[in-house]
Amino acid sequence: MEMNDSLKELQYEVLIKKKRDKYILIAPELALSAEHKSLDQAYSNLELEIDKYFQRMIELDCQDKIIKPHSNTTQKWINDLLLFSSKLLIVLFIVGAASVYFLQSIPAKVINQSLNALDLLVREINQMPEDQKERIKTRLKKAINEIQPFVAELGVLFDRPRLNKEPSDQRNEKKGKK
């Protein structure tokens, strides 16, 4: 029996290995291999092995059992995507779990350190002589008075926006005039 043209057009995945001075070509889907010192000759040998396989299957009237090549590009892409996605989910889970642990511990550490610093400051202040405490209070008052205009300017950033652009006093004045 003669081999069908559609069988000759089938394209199978071929793996190439080089051992010592020989090329070994493997068609894993058909479990066939061939080897030669020349890569071109190894391909020719593999094509002969595939042709023999097809011929034998036709002789046994089993051509419908010939394994068709997988759509490597689509199937491989899907497999790679699934593998990547599962690895990504594992990494995200680990990073997320670690983040939750560390984020929960950060506020407690910051609060504890702040409270310890405040305790130390209170102890230091309590041990100071009264005249030194008064000098510090005076300097703090002076510093607060000097930065007060800047604080007032920054306050605009934190004011709630008004729906009406008129100040409430101007609206009240207009109502009184009418």
WONORQUI-V709816 format. One record per pair of residues at least 4 apart in sequence whose ideal C-beta (glycine too) atoms are under 8 Angstrom apart, sorted by the first residue. I is the first residue (numbers start at 1). J is the second residue. D is the distance in Angstrom with one decimal. If there is no record, write none. Layout:
# WONORQUI-V709816
<<I & J & D> <I & J & D>>
This chain:
# WONORQUI-V709816
<<1 & 55 & 7.7> <1 & 58 & 4.7> <1 & 59 & 6.5> <3 & 7 & 5.4> <3 & 8 & 6.4> <3 & 51 & 6.8> <3 & 54 & 5.3> <3 & 55 & 6.3> <3 & 58 & 6.5> <4 & 8 & 7.6> <4 & 58 & 7.8> <4 & 63 & 7.2> <5 & 9 & 6.6> <6 & 10 & 7.4> <7 & 54 & 5.1> <7 & 63 & 7.6> <7 & 66 & 6.9> <10 & 68 & 6.8> <10 & 69 & 5.6> <11 & 69 & 5.8> <12 & 27 & 4.7> <12 & 29 & 5.3> <12 & 30 & 6.2> <12 & 50 & 7.2> <12 & 69 & 4.6> <13 & 27 & 7.0> <13 & 28 & 6.4> <13 & 29 & 6.4> <13 & 69 & 6.9> <13 & 70 & 7.5> <13 & 72 & 5.7> <14 & 25 & 5.5> <14 & 26 & 7.0> <14 & 27 & 5.7> <14 & 43 & 7.9> <14 & 46 & 6.7> <15 & 25 & 7.1> <15 & 26 & 4.5> <15 & 27 & 8.0> <15 & 28 & 6.4> <16 & 23 & 6.3> <16 & 24 & 7.5> <16 & 25 & 5.8> <16 & 39 & 7.5> <17 & 23 & 7.4> <17 & 24 & 4.4> <17 & 25 & 7.9> <17 & 26 & 7.0> <18 & 22 & 7.2> <18 & 23 & 5.6> <18 & 24 & 7.3> <19 & 24 & 6.1> <21 & 37 & 5.7> <22 & 35 & 5.0> <22 & 36 & 6.6> <22 & 37 & 5.7> <22 & 42 & 7.8> <23 & 35 & 6.4> <23 & 36 & 6.2> <23 & 37 & 7.3> <23 & 38 & 7.3> <23 & 39 & 4.8> <23 & 42 & 4.2> <24 & 33 & 6.2> <24 & 34 & 7.7> <24 & 35 & 4.5> <24 & 42 & 7.2> <25 & 33 & 6.4> <25 & 34 & 5.3> <25 & 35 & 7.1> <25 & 42 & 4.9> <25 & 43 & 6.4> <25 & 45 & 7.6> <25 & 46 & 4.5> <26 & 32 & 7.4> <26 & 33 & 4.5> <27 & 31 & 7.6> <27 & 32 & 4.7> <27 & 33 & 7.2> <27 & 46 & 6.4> <27 & 49 & 7.8> <27 & 50 & 6.5> <29 & 67 & 5.6> <29 & 69 & 6.0> <29 & 70 & 6.8> <30 & 50 & 6.5> <30 & 53 & 6.0> <30 & 67 & 6.4> <32 & 46 & 6.8> <32 & 49 & 4.7> <32 & 50 & 6.2> <32 & 53 & 6.1> <33 & 46 & 7.2> <33 & 49 & 7.4> <34 & 42 & 5.6> <34 & 43 & 7.9> <34 & 45 & 3.5> <34 & 46 & 3.9> <34 & 48 & 7.3> <34 & 49 & 5.3> <35 & 42 & 5.8> <35 & 45 & 7.0> <36 & 41 & 4.0> <36 & 42 & 4.1> <36 & 44 & 7.9> <36 & 45 & 5.6> <37 & 41 & 7.3> <38 & 42 & 6.6> <39 & 43 & 6.6> <40 & 44 & 6.6> <41 & 45 & 6.3> <42 & 46 & 6.4> <43 & 47 & 6.4> <44 & 48 & 6.6> <45 & 49 & 6.5> <46 & 50 & 6.4> <47 & 51 & 6.3> <48 & 52 & 6.3> <49 & 53 & 6.4> <50 & 54 & 6.5> <51 & 55 & 6.2> <52 & 56 & 6.2> <53 & 57 & 6.4> <54 & 58 & 6.3> <54 & 63 & 7.8> <54 & 66 & 6.7> <55 & 59 & 6.3> <56 & 60 & 6.4> <57 & 62 & 4.8> <57 & 63 & 5.5> <57 & 65 & 6.6> <57 & 66 & 5.3> <58 & 62 & 7.8> <58 & 63 & 5.2> <62 & 66 & 7.4> <70 & 75 & 5.2> <71 & 75 & 5.4> <72 & 76 & 5.2> <73 & 77 & 6.1> <74 & 78 & 6.4> <75 & 79 & 6.2> <76 & 80 & 6.0> <77 & 81 & 6.2> <78 & 82 & 6.4> <79 & 83 & 6.3> <80 & 84 & 6.1> <81 & 85 & 6.1> <82 & 86 & 6.3> <83 & 87 & 6.4> <84 & 88 & 6.1> <85 & 89 & 6.3> <86 & 90 & 6.5> <87 & 91 & 6.4> <88 & 92 & 6.1> <89 & 93 & 6.2> <90 & 94 & 6.5> <91 & 95 & 6.1> <92 & 96 & 5.8> <93 & 97 & 6.2> <94 & 98 & 6.3> <95 & 99 & 6.1> <96 & 100 & 6.4> <97 & 101 & 6.6> <98 & 102 & 6.3> <99 & 103 & 5.7> <100 & 104 & 6.2> <101 & 105 & 6.6> <102 & 106 & 6.3> <103 & 107 & 7.9> <104 & 108 & 7.4> <105 & 109 & 6.0> <106 & 110 & 6.2> <107 & 111 & 6.0> <108 & 112 & 6.2> <109 & 113 & 6.2> <110 & 114 & 6.1> <111 & 115 & 6.2> <112 & 116 & 6.3> <113 & 117 & 6.3> <114 & 118 & 6.3> <115 & 119 & 6.3> <116 & 120 & 6.4> <117 & 121 & 6.3> <118 & 122 & 6.3> <119 & 123 & 6.4> <120 & 124 & 6.3> <121 & 125 & 6.3> <122 & 126 & 6.2> <123 & 127 & 6.4> <124 & 128 & 6.8> <125 & 133 & 6.7> <128 & 132 & 4.6> <128 & 133 & 5.2> <128 & 136 & 7.8> <129 & 133 & 7.3> <130 & 134 & 6.4> <131 & 135 & 6.6> <132 & 136 & 6.6> <133 & 137 & 6.4> <134 & 138 & 6.3> <135 & 139 & 6.5> <136 & 140 & 6.3> <137 & 141 & 6.3> <138 & 142 & 6.4> <139 & 143 & 6.3> <140 & 144 & 6.3> <141 & 145 & 6.4> <142 & 146 & 6.4> <143 & 147 & 6.5> <144 & 148 & 6.4> <147 & 151 & 5.9> <148 & 152 & 6.4> <149 & 153 & 6.6> <150 & 154 & 6.4> <151 & 155 & 6.5> <154 & 158 & 7.3> <155 & 159 & 6.4> <164 & 171 & 7.1> <166 & 170 & 4.8> <166 & 171 & 5.2> <167 & 171 & 7.4> <168 & 172 & 6.4> <169 & 173 & 6.5> <170 & 174 & 6.5> <171 & 175 & 6.5> <172 & 176 & 6.5> <173 & 177 & 6.6> <174 & 178 & 6.8>>
